[in-house]
Amino acid sequence: MPAYTRGCITEHADFAPRDGAGALVFEDRMWLIGGWNPRDPDHFPSICTNDVWSSTDGSNWTCVKPNTFGTEAFDPATNWEGRHTAG
């Protein structure tokens, strides 16, 4: 069995820095869902976000769903609220 190693893939991902994002692997992609950063009101207007990002390599990320939580675009009938730890 090969030894486990770890390393930095990127120091500057395409998404804003955050804590408490949901992270998972599904259909050969990494997914990052929500999170919060109370010190960044530009990317987190309501502290938490409901954006969704995906990557096949951990270095290049694509925004699958932009944040709408805390903006006029948010519709609670069709959208989920911003999440911390994907709760």
Secondary structure, 3 states (H helix, E strand, C coil): CCCCCCCCCCCCCCCCCCECCEEEEECCEEEEECCECCCCCCCCCCCEECCEEEECCCCCCEEEECCCCCCCCCCCCCCCCCECCCC
